[in-house]
Amino acid sequence: MRLLTVRARSTAELRQRLSGAGFAPEVVEDVLSGLTRRGLLDDEEFARSWVSARRRAGTGGRARLRWELRRKGISPDLVRRVVDEGIDDESEVAAALEVARGRLRDQAGPQELARVQRLLRGRGFEQEVVEQVMQRVGKREES
């Protein structure tokens, strides 16, 4: 229960922590089943909450969130569904544009634009989004 008071966790995370603490596999599964029945452990709710929190923090795009959720043990189908429901194309472009504009000076040169492009890719924004953002900020720099 202490693990759940710090932050929400996925089933796989709790399974790993409990197993690592030396609990028998049967005990771990009983505990996980009990928490799930009581509504204290829900991978879909965890995934939705994760996406929402990460988007508010401006930490990245769809690809990064998918990667993070997969690392948390969320099933690929659930990851795809939750991320696609939580982030539309327009909001992802807006988030990437905000990151780019926050990193660019008024007169950015080609090297700085390339650095921002790498930053966006590193933050998990998909190539199509990065290209749209770079076109917009490139036009701003030309004017």
N, C-alpha and C positions, 0 to 999 in steps of 0.2 A: 504494500500500500504506500510505503514511503516513496517508492520510485514514481508512483503516479501523482503524488502531491507536488513534485518538483515541476513536471511538465507532462503533457499527454505523451504516450508512447504507443508504438505499434505492437502487435502481438509478437512479431519476430524479435523485436528489441527486448521485450520482457522475457520471452523464452530464453534468449541468449543470456541475459543477466541472471536469471534464476538458475539456469543450468550451470553457468560459470560459478555461481555461489555454492555449488555442490548438491543442490537438491536433486532427488531422484526424478527421472523422466516422468513417472506416473504422477508424482506430486506436482511437478511443473504443469502438466496438462490439466490436472484437476483444478489448480489455481487459475489457470488461464480460462478454462471453461466457466468457472464460477464468476470471474470478473466479467466475462462476456455476457453471461446470463443476467447479471445485475446492471448491465449497461455501462460498466466502468471501463470497458475495453472494446473499442470499435474502430477497426482499421479504416473504414470509410470516413468516419467523423475525424479521425486523426489526420487523414490525408487532406481533407477539406480545410481543416484548421491550419495545417502546415502550409498549404498553398496560400491561404489568406494572409497568414502572418509574414511569410516570405515576400509576398507582393507588397504589403504595406511597408516593409523594410527596404524595398527596392533592391533586393539582392540578386535578381536575375530573371532570365526568361524561361520559357517552357522547357527547353532541353535541360537546363540545370535543375529545375524542379522535378522533372521526371527522374533524373539521375539520383537526386537526393532521396526521393521517395523509394526508389528501387533499393537503395542502400539501407533504407529503414525496414526492408522486408515486405513492402506492399506489392501485391500482385501486379504484373504488367497491365492487365486489363483495367484494373481499378485505377492505376496511375494514369493511364491514358484518358480514361473517362473523367476523372476528377480534374486533371490539369486542363483538358479541353473545355470543360464546363466552367472552370474558374478564371480562365484567361481567354479573352477574345482577341482577334487580330489587332483591332484598334488600340486596345489598352496595352498590348505588348509593344507596339510601335511607340506609343506615348511614353511608356516607361524607359525604353531604350533611348529615345530622344532626350529625355530628361537626364539620363546618365551621360550621354554624349555632350550635351550642352554644358553640363556641370564641369566637364573636363577640358573643354576647348576655350582658348583665348579668342579675342575678337578677330585677330588676323592669324589663323592657324595655317601652317604650311603643310605640305604633303606628308612630312614625317609625323607631325602631330596627328593628322587625320588617320594615318596608318596605325598609330599607337591606340587611338580611340577605337578603331575598327577591331583591333586585337582584343582590347578590353571588353568590348561588347560580346565578342565570340566567347571569351573566357567566362563571361557572366552567364552564358547559356542562352543567348539570343540566337535564334536561327538565322541562317545566312540571308534569307529573303528579308527579314526584318532589319538586319544590319545594313543591307544594300539600300533599303528605303530611307533609313536614318542617315546614312552617309550622303545620299543624294540631297536630302534636305539641308544638312549642315554644310555640305559643299556649296550649295547655292547661296547660303547665307554668307559664306566666306568670300564668294565671288563678287557679291554686291557691295 
